[in-house]
Amino acid sequence: MARSDMYRKLPWTGGDARSVAEIVNNLVEGKSNNTGDITLVAGGASSTTIYDERIGYNSYIGLEPKTQTSASTYFPYGAFQDTTDQSIATITATANISLDTTDYSLGTSLVDGYKIKVDYSGLYNVQFSIQFANDDSQIQDVDIWFKKNGSDVAGSNSKFSVDDKHGSVKGHLIASLNFNIELAKDDYVSLAWATSSKLVTVEHLAAQTTPTRPATPSAIVTIQYLSANSFTTNLFTEPYISSQINGQATISHPANTGTNKVYRYIIVG
């Protein structure tokens, strides 16, 4: 904690007219000894404590961003992909869409190679882009749907038809969709698929030349936080004063992995 004010106070016994006038005029102009600065604890911490003897049980404590980092608005998100080919055992079986790379994440994480876990409760938008390839001479179908904590999400399936093979060239299709889903803290969402032929695969392509082209992931899945929706706990929030006692107050905030998140605070009462 760093105080950002150094205004004079009157002694308990009072003061001369000039001192009284100076201090009263400062108060009229909003200059008083009740402000300070606090930097949020980093390293993934979700709370920071202000130690200030001016804080009381019933004090009002206002927070204001002081740096660009603390003023930036951000919400949980994740972007994941897979860099392998994926196949299915039989046409009567289903398989999970695998993911092996985390491109970006905040408040989300990749678990067990296919689950996307969230750290905050809320409504999320999940989008996928799957590169299907068909090595059969007939058009084949694929189904792809969402799972929540391992259970199928009702009404979330989509059916796509993958073009047949052209000579030696496989038929290809990009299947893409977005879906809104409620997830509580530590819930996970995943994708599952099935196909009418084992010759249909989820295909990764290496970088290509003539012309130069980047690699093609077999799967891309992104997730974005939309709102708290109907949840009332484990929410993603801006920093706020969650508790206080004489001499200290606790700021609750999203897990902080950044630096220089400095807030100015004011104590009233």
N, C-alpha and C positions, 0 to 999 in steps of 0.2 A: 504494500500500500504506500502510495506517495501522496502527500498533501499538495494541493496546487494553490493554496491560499496562505497568506501571512499577514492577515489584518489584525490590528491591535484590539485588545479587549480592555474594558474598564476594570480596575481593581475592585474587589468586593466593597471596599470602603468608599467607593465613588471616585470622582475625578473633577478636575476643573472644567469650567465652561467650554474651553477650547477643545479639550479631549472629548467631552460629551458630544459636542457639535460634530467633530470629525467622525466619530464612530456612528452616530445617528445618520449622518449624511451618507456614509458608506452603506449602511443597511438600506436606506431609501434607494440607493443605486444598485442594490442587489449584491453587494460585496460583503460576504460573511464567511466565518471560519467553519464551513460545513460541507466542503467538497474535497474530492481526492481522486486518484487514479488507481485502477486495478488492472493487471494483466492476467488473462485467463491462463490457468495451468495447462501446459501442453502434454505431449506424450500419451494422448488418448484419454486424458482425464475428463470426467463429466461433471465436475463441480470445482468451484474455486471459493476460498473463504476470504472475506474482507475483515481485517482486524483493525478496529477503529474505536477508541474509547467514547466517541461521540454517539455511537449507535445505542439505542435503547430498545426495549421490547416492542414499543409501539411506534418507533420511528418510521417515517416514510423514507425509502431509499430509491432514488431514481437512477437509471442507467442510461448512458448515451455513448454510442460508438465514438472513439477518438482517433482511430486509424482507419485507413482504407480497408485493411484486412478485416477489422471488426465490423465495418459497415457493409461488407459484401453479403448479399443474400444468397444462400445456397440451400439445397434440399437433397435428401438421399437419392442416389442414382447408382447404376452399375452398367457396364458394357463388357460382355464376355463373348468369346468365340472358340471355335475348335479348329485344329489344324491337322486332323486325321480323317481317314475314310471310315465310314460307319456302315455296318451291314446288319441284317436281321437273320435270326436262326431259321425260322420257318414262317410261312404265310399265316399260320394260326397263332403266332406269338406276337408280343409287342416288345418294344425296346425303348430305353430312355435316350433322348438326344444328349450326347456327351459334350462337355465343354472343358477345354484344357488351358485357356488363356484368359487372364483378367486384364482388360485394357484400361478401364477406369472403375473406381468404386468409392463410394462414401456412404457409410451406413448400410452397406450390403456386402456380401461375400460369397465366393464360390466354395461349395462343400461337396466332398465325395465325387467330384468330377462331373456333376450334372445338376446339383441343387443350388438354387440362388436363395440365400438366407437374408432376412432383413432384421435390422437392429431396432427398428421403430415401428409401432403399430400405425396402420393407415390404409388408405386406398392407393393402389399402385397401378401404373400402366406398364404392361409387359409386351414387348414386341419381339418377333423373331423373323429371321430370314434364313431359310434352309436351302442348300444347293443339292437338289436331287439329280441323279443320273440313272438312266435306264439302258441296260445292255441287252434288252430283249427286242425281238423284231415286232412285238406287239405293244400298243399303248398299255401302260399299267397305272393302277391307282395307288395313291398313298393317303393315309389318314394321319393327321397330327392334332394333338390336343394338349390341354394344360392339366397338370396335377398340382394339388396343394397338400403338402405333408404326406405325399405318397398316394393320395386318393384322387380319382378322376374328378375334375371340376365339371359339374353338370352344364350342358349346353355349350361346351368350349371346343368341340371337334370341328375340323375343316377337312374337306376331301379335295384332292388335286389329282389331275391326270398328267402323267409324265409321257412326253412324246416317245415314239418308238425309235429304235436304232436306224441310222441312215448309213447303209454300207458298213464301214468300220467305225463310224462316229456315233457315240452314244447320244441318246436323246437327253435333253436337260430341261430342268424347270427350277425356277426360284419360287419357293413357297413362302409367303410372308403374310403376317397378320398382326394386329394388336388387340389386347384384351385387358379390361380393367378387373382387378381382383383385390379383395380385402385380405390383408395379412396382418396378423398380430406379431408382436416382437418375438423373434426366433422362429417364426414360421418360415417355410421355404416353398418355392414354386419351381416346377420343372416341366419339361416337355416330353411327351411320349409319341411314338409313331408305330404304324403298321403298314403293310403293303401287300398288294395282290401277287407280287413276284419277288423271289429272293434276288433277282437280277437288278432290282432297284436298290440303289445305295445312296447314302448321304456322302457326297464326294468333295474331297479337298483337292485343289489344283495348285501345283507349285507355280512360282513366278514364270512368266513366259516371255519369249523374245520374238522379234520380227513380226509385229511391233512389240516393244517392251510393255509388259503388263504385270501388275503386282499379283501376289498369290491370292487364291480364292479360298476363303475359309469355308469349311463344310457347313458350319452353323454360326450364326450371330444372334445373340439374345441381349436385349437391353431392358432396363427396368428404371422407371422414374416414379418418385413419390408425388402423389397428387394432393392429398389432404388427409386430415385426421379422421374424417368421415364420422362414423359412429363410435369410435374409440375414445376412451377418457383417461387411459393410463399408457405409460411408455410411449409418449408422443414426442415427435420432433418439434422443438420449440426454439424461439429466440432465447437468449440468456434472460433469466428472471430470478428475483430474490425468493428462494423457496423456504427459508427459515432464518430467524434472527433471535439473538439474545443480547443482553447488555454487553457491548464491546465487540460484537462480531456478527456477521451475516454470511449466509451461504448463497452463492450464485449457482444455480443449476443450468447446465447448458449441454448441447450435443457434444459427443466425444470430440475433443479438440486435438487434432494432429498438426495444426498449424502453429505459427509463431506470430508475435507482435499483435495479438488481439487485445487491444487496450481499450478500456471503457472508463469514462469519467462518471463519477457518481456524486449525488448530492443527498445529504441527510437533513431531514426536516422533522423536528420534534424529538 
